[in-house]
Each structure stands twice: as structure tokens, then as C-alpha cells.
Amino acid sequence: MNENKGTEIKRSSKAENILSQINRKTKLGDIRKIAKDIKKDHELAMELWSTGEYLPRLLAILIMDKKLLSEEVLKKLDNDMQTHTYDERNNLMDWLMANQLTKDKKTIALLNSWENSPSALQRRAYWYYQGRLRWTGQTPPDNTADLLSKIEANIMQEEPEVQWAMNFTAGWIGVYDEKYRERSIQLGEKTGLYKDEIVAKGCTPKYLPEFIRIEVNKRQNK
């Protein structure tokens, strides 16, 4: 719905067919099924992205060719995400990071260069990636102490979307690295981030002391 009035955008029949399968009732699982059938189609991905709509853009991310995701292309995608609501743009960047940027050495190198990016979404992706390395059980680089020091120094000055990712990283450092567990808990106590947040049944609180305690207990009681 971001198209200018009076401007008719001509789309391929392939794109129109895909778009006809997507509506407000479409779930993420449905998007993944459609992407699985399409596999990789960067040209179609860019057509779907050009709609400016949230669900077609999620699908577009899944079928992009990661080898074509240059720094310039990623900057454009980032700029385009700014037209979305707070939650949608965070979800789009997280989806892009998890499904594309972590799959290729070139894009991982770009991710690792975003720590001090002027874009809050790129900084979020950097920190989310650091946390995700630990959360998914991959062997993280030997930068844990440095990451924790930077989180301690900067988290309270960061944008909310970046704060979340920094907190996420500190949480998983606390869960998986016993040497830094108490320090991660103290960070949560000091910042108070998410302490009073109401959590849905079955969900783990983001408040670091609680998050770390619950996640550590889960792993010890297996």
C-alpha cells in the first residue's frame, strides 16, 4: 500500500500469482512453505520486496540470493524497512539476519562490521548475531569479555531495538559461560531492563537475573 496513487506498477504474472496466495490470515509457516516451493529467485524476491508490504517482504527475504546481498543492497533494504512499524522492521531485519546474512562468509563479515553502524537496525543485527551464536550452540569467537564490557558501557544509551539484542546476548553469555554468569546477572540488576515486564504463560522473562536462572535450570535438569 506504499504505491503512489495514479501510478500503476506492472508486475510479472509469477509475482501476481504469489501475491494472490498471501493475505492477513497467512502465517509464517505458510510463508516458509511458499518459499520452499520457489527455492531461490532473486528477481522475484525484488518484485515482492517492491510491494512495500510486510508479508511479501518476509517471503522475499527467504528467496533472495545471498551472493547478491552487497553492502549497497543491504543499505537499501535497511532504508526500506524504516517505512514499517517498530515491530515489523525489527522482525524483517531479524529474519534477514537469520535466513540470509548468517549463511555466507561475505555477509557474516558485513554483519560483524555493523557494531558501530549509524543504522540502529544494523547494530541490532550485529548484537543479535553475537547472541545467536551462543544460543544455537555454535562455537562463538573469543570475544565474550569484550562484548560484555561494551554492553555494560553502552546498553542504557542505545535505541530500544538495540538494547533488546544486547540484553539477549548478555543473557546467553550468562547461561553458557559460567565464568561470566554473575557479571551478566549483575548487569540485569543494575540496568533493571525488562524487570517489570509482564510475561505470557510459558515464556521466559527477558530480565537477566530471571532469564539466566530459568535457562540454566532447564539445562541442569535435562
KEKE-744367 format. One record per residue (C-alpha): chain; x, y negated, z negated. Coordinates in nm, 3 decimals. Layout:
BEGIN
{rec 'A'; {X; Y; Z}}
...
***
This chain:
BEGIN
{rec 'A'; {0.000; 0.000; 0.000}}
{rec 'A'; {0.303; -0.226; 0.036}}
{rec 'A'; {0.242; -0.278; 0.405}}
{rec 'A'; {0.176; -0.632; 0.524}}
{rec 'A'; {-0.180; -0.698; 0.631}}
{rec 'A'; {-0.215; -0.712; 1.003}}
{rec 'A'; {0.097; -0.503; 1.056}}
{rec 'A'; {0.024; -0.153; 1.176}}
{rec 'A'; {0.305; 0.088; 1.108}}
{rec 'A'; {0.335; 0.366; 1.360}}
{rec 'A'; {0.430; 0.696; 1.203}}
{rec 'A'; {0.510; 1.032; 1.356}}
{rec 'A'; {0.238; 1.297; 1.359}}
{rec 'A'; {0.462; 1.503; 1.130}}
{rec 'A'; {0.468; 1.226; 0.871}}
{rec 'A'; {0.093; 1.167; 0.901}}
{rec 'A'; {0.028; 1.540; 0.854}}
{rec 'A'; {0.240; 1.546; 0.538}}
{rec 'A'; {0.081; 1.230; 0.400}}
{rec 'A'; {-0.266; 1.378; 0.451}}
{rec 'A'; {-0.170; 1.653; 0.203}}
{rec 'A'; {-0.085; 1.405; -0.074}}
{rec 'A'; {-0.341; 1.231; -0.293}}
{rec 'A'; {-0.388; 1.123; -0.654}}
{rec 'A'; {-0.452; 1.483; -0.762}}
{rec 'A'; {-0.121; 1.604; -0.617}}
{rec 'A'; {0.112; 1.737; -0.887}}
{rec 'A'; {0.492; 1.756; -0.893}}
{rec 'A'; {0.471; 2.129; -0.834}}
{rec 'A'; {0.271; 2.062; -0.514}}
{rec 'A'; {0.538; 1.813; -0.401}}
{rec 'A'; {0.807; 2.076; -0.454}}
{rec 'A'; {0.608; 2.335; -0.254}}
{rec 'A'; {0.569; 2.096; 0.040}}
{rec 'A'; {0.943; 2.014; 0.024}}
{rec 'A'; {1.030; 2.385; 0.019}}
{rec 'A'; {0.841; 2.433; 0.346}}
{rec 'A'; {1.005; 2.131; 0.509}}
{rec 'A'; {1.355; 2.204; 0.373}}
{rec 'A'; {1.587; 1.918; 0.485}}
{rec 'A'; {1.463; 1.644; 0.718}}
{rec 'A'; {1.629; 1.307; 0.657}}
{rec 'A'; {1.441; 1.126; 0.933}}
{rec 'A'; {1.106; 1.241; 0.792}}
{rec 'A'; {1.229; 1.150; 0.442}}
{rec 'A'; {1.292; 0.793; 0.552}}
{rec 'A'; {0.947; 0.774; 0.710}}
{rec 'A'; {0.786; 0.893; 0.388}}
{rec 'A'; {1.002; 0.653; 0.187}}
{rec 'A'; {0.889; 0.363; 0.405}}
{rec 'A'; {0.529; 0.407; 0.283}}
{rec 'A'; {0.630; 0.241; -0.045}}
{rec 'A'; {0.413; 0.494; -0.228}}
{rec 'A'; {0.526; 0.687; -0.535}}
{rec 'A'; {0.439; 1.049; -0.449}}
{rec 'A'; {0.558; 1.032; -0.084}}
{rec 'A'; {0.883; 0.883; -0.215}}
{rec 'A'; {0.927; 1.173; -0.460}}
{rec 'A'; {0.881; 1.411; -0.167}}
{rec 'A'; {1.120; 1.204; 0.046}}
{rec 'A'; {1.393; 1.242; -0.217}}
{rec 'A'; {1.364; 1.622; -0.207}}
{rec 'A'; {1.412; 1.647; 0.170}}
{rec 'A'; {1.688; 1.387; 0.212}}
{rec 'A'; {2.027; 1.489; 0.349}}
{rec 'A'; {2.270; 1.424; 0.062}}
{rec 'A'; {2.555; 1.377; 0.308}}
{rec 'A'; {2.378; 1.067; 0.442}}
{rec 'A'; {2.340; 0.906; 0.099}}
{rec 'A'; {2.610; 0.642; 0.131}}
{rec 'A'; {2.662; 0.363; -0.121}}
{rec 'A'; {2.470; 0.127; 0.110}}
{rec 'A'; {2.175; 0.367; 0.146}}
{rec 'A'; {2.163; 0.421; -0.231}}
{rec 'A'; {2.165; 0.046; -0.290}}
{rec 'A'; {1.864; 0.011; -0.058}}
{rec 'A'; {1.681; 0.295; -0.232}}
{rec 'A'; {1.753; 0.127; -0.567}}
{rec 'A'; {1.618; -0.206; -0.440}}
{rec 'A'; {1.306; -0.035; -0.305}}
{rec 'A'; {1.243; 0.132; -0.642}}
{rec 'A'; {1.212; -0.213; -0.802}}
{rec 'A'; {0.868; -0.251; -0.640}}
{rec 'A'; {0.735; 0.028; -0.865}}
{rec 'A'; {0.614; 0.022; -1.223}}
{rec 'A'; {0.869; 0.075; -1.502}}
{rec 'A'; {0.790; 0.446; -1.543}}
{rec 'A'; {0.770; 0.516; -1.170}}
{rec 'A'; {1.104; 0.357; -1.086}}
{rec 'A'; {1.275; 0.542; -1.372}}
{rec 'A'; {1.122; 0.869; -1.254}}
{rec 'A'; {1.231; 0.803; -0.895}}
{rec 'A'; {1.591; 0.737; -0.998}}
{rec 'A'; {1.597; 1.038; -1.234}}
{rec 'A'; {1.452; 1.258; -0.957}}
{rec 'A'; {1.711; 1.126; -0.708}}
{rec 'A'; {1.992; 1.189; -0.955}}
{rec 'A'; {1.884; 1.543; -1.044}}
{rec 'A'; {1.783; 1.663; -0.698}}
{rec 'A'; {2.041; 1.494; -0.476}}
{rec 'A'; {2.321; 1.300; -0.642}}
{rec 'A'; {2.445; 1.588; -0.859}}
{rec 'A'; {2.470; 1.824; -0.560}}
{rec 'A'; {2.771; 1.678; -0.376}}
{rec 'A'; {3.120; 1.569; -0.486}}
{rec 'A'; {3.087; 1.240; -0.297}}
{rec 'A'; {2.761; 1.140; -0.466}}
{rec 'A'; {2.886; 1.261; -0.807}}
{rec 'A'; {3.181; 1.024; -0.759}}
{rec 'A'; {2.933; 0.743; -0.689}}
{rec 'A'; {2.731; 0.836; -0.999}}
{rec 'A'; {3.048; 0.818; -1.208}}
{rec 'A'; {3.122; 0.470; -1.074}}
{rec 'A'; {2.789; 0.327; -1.195}}
{rec 'A'; {2.871; 0.285; -1.565}}
{rec 'A'; {2.902; -0.093; -1.527}}
{rec 'A'; {2.678; -0.137; -1.222}}
{rec 'A'; {2.470; -0.459; -1.211}}
{rec 'A'; {2.170; -0.231; -1.149}}
{rec 'A'; {2.003; -0.103; -1.467}}
{rec 'A'; {1.872; 0.197; -1.272}}
{rec 'A'; {2.222; 0.292; -1.163}}
{rec 'A'; {2.352; 0.254; -1.519}}
{rec 'A'; {2.063; 0.474; -1.635}}
{rec 'A'; {2.161; 0.738; -1.376}}
{rec 'A'; {2.522; 0.728; -1.497}}
{rec 'A'; {2.428; 0.790; -1.860}}
{rec 'A'; {2.154; 1.039; -1.781}}
{rec 'A'; {2.406; 1.239; -1.577}}
{rec 'A'; {2.652; 1.245; -1.868}}
{rec 'A'; {2.379; 1.374; -2.099}}
{rec 'A'; {2.251; 1.619; -1.841}}
{rec 'A'; {2.595; 1.780; -1.804}}
{rec 'A'; {2.573; 1.876; -2.170}}
{rec 'A'; {2.200; 1.957; -2.174}}
{rec 'A'; {2.231; 2.202; -1.883}}
{rec 'A'; {2.531; 2.374; -2.042}}
{rec 'A'; {2.783; 2.264; -1.781}}
{rec 'A'; {3.138; 2.201; -1.897}}
{rec 'A'; {3.148; 1.824; -1.948}}
{rec 'A'; {3.457; 1.617; -1.871}}
{rec 'A'; {3.685; 1.541; -2.165}}
{rec 'A'; {3.529; 1.200; -2.225}}
{rec 'A'; {3.295; 1.266; -2.518}}
{rec 'A'; {3.472; 1.045; -2.775}}
{rec 'A'; {3.494; 0.760; -2.523}}
{rec 'A'; {3.126; 0.794; -2.429}}
{rec 'A'; {3.016; 0.788; -2.792}}
{rec 'A'; {3.227; 0.478; -2.864}}
{rec 'A'; {3.071; 0.298; -2.567}}
{rec 'A'; {2.720; 0.399; -2.673}}
{rec 'A'; {2.785; 0.273; -3.027}}
{rec 'A'; {2.917; -0.058; -2.895}}
{rec 'A'; {2.659; -0.126; -2.624}}
{rec 'A'; {2.330; 0.059; -2.671}}
{rec 'A'; {2.149; -0.221; -2.854}}
{rec 'A'; {2.235; -0.476; -2.584}}
{rec 'A'; {2.119; -0.254; -2.298}}
{rec 'A'; {1.797; -0.256; -2.098}}
{rec 'A'; {1.532; -0.014; -2.236}}
{rec 'A'; {1.567; 0.227; -1.942}}
{rec 'A'; {1.944; 0.248; -2.001}}
{rec 'A'; {1.903; 0.271; -2.380}}
{rec 'A'; {1.692; 0.584; -2.329}}
{rec 'A'; {1.966; 0.753; -2.123}}
{rec 'A'; {2.243; 0.652; -2.367}}
{rec 'A'; {2.034; 0.788; -2.655}}
{rec 'A'; {1.975; 1.108; -2.454}}
{rec 'A'; {2.350; 1.152; -2.407}}
{rec 'A'; {2.426; 1.085; -2.774}}
{rec 'A'; {2.159; 1.340; -2.869}}
{rec 'A'; {2.307; 1.620; -2.663}}
{rec 'A'; {2.658; 1.534; -2.778}}
{rec 'A'; {2.530; 1.576; -3.134}}
{rec 'A'; {2.364; 1.907; -3.052}}
{rec 'A'; {2.650; 2.072; -2.863}}
{rec 'A'; {2.962; 1.915; -3.016}}
{rec 'A'; {2.971; 1.976; -3.390}}
{rec 'A'; {3.276; 1.751; -3.426}}
{rec 'A'; {3.061; 1.450; -3.325}}
{rec 'A'; {2.730; 1.562; -3.478}}
{rec 'A'; {2.736; 1.349; -3.792}}
{rec 'A'; {2.853; 1.047; -3.594}}
{rec 'A'; {2.563; 1.090; -3.349}}
{rec 'A'; {2.314; 1.120; -3.638}}
{rec 'A'; {2.457; 0.804; -3.798}}
{rec 'A'; {2.422; 0.622; -3.466}}
{rec 'A'; {2.049; 0.701; -3.466}}
{rec 'A'; {2.012; 0.590; -3.828}}
{rec 'A'; {2.193; 0.265; -3.755}}
{rec 'A'; {2.000; 0.174; -3.438}}
{rec 'A'; {1.663; 0.306; -3.556}}
{rec 'A'; {1.572; 0.363; -3.191}}
{rec 'A'; {1.251; 0.567; -3.149}}
{rec 'A'; {1.222; 0.622; -3.527}}
{rec 'A'; {0.855; 0.521; -3.542}}
{rec 'A'; {0.756; 0.665; -3.206}}
{rec 'A'; {0.454; 0.896; -3.218}}
{rec 'A'; {0.542; 1.226; -3.053}}
{rec 'A'; {0.293; 1.457; -2.881}}
{rec 'A'; {0.249; 1.805; -3.028}}
{rec 'A'; {0.521; 2.039; -2.905}}
{rec 'A'; {0.754; 1.758; -2.800}}
{rec 'A'; {1.088; 1.680; -2.965}}
{rec 'A'; {1.127; 1.327; -3.108}}
{rec 'A'; {1.389; 1.103; -2.943}}
{rec 'A'; {1.501; 0.965; -3.282}}
{rec 'A'; {1.854; 1.107; -3.301}}
{rec 'A'; {1.859; 1.249; -3.658}}
{rec 'A'; {1.535; 1.440; -3.591}}
{rec 'A'; {1.622; 1.533; -3.234}}
{rec 'A'; {1.961; 1.677; -3.329}}
{rec 'A'; {1.825; 1.865; -3.633}}
{rec 'A'; {1.545; 2.028; -3.432}}
{rec 'A'; {1.760; 2.119; -3.131}}
{rec 'A'; {2.044; 2.257; -3.346}}
{rec 'A'; {1.795; 2.470; -3.545}}
{rec 'A'; {1.648; 2.608; -3.221}}
{rec 'A'; {1.990; 2.728; -3.112}}
{rec 'A'; {2.090; 2.866; -3.453}}
{rec 'A'; {1.765; 3.064; -3.487}}
{rec 'A'; {1.785; 3.233; -3.147}}
***
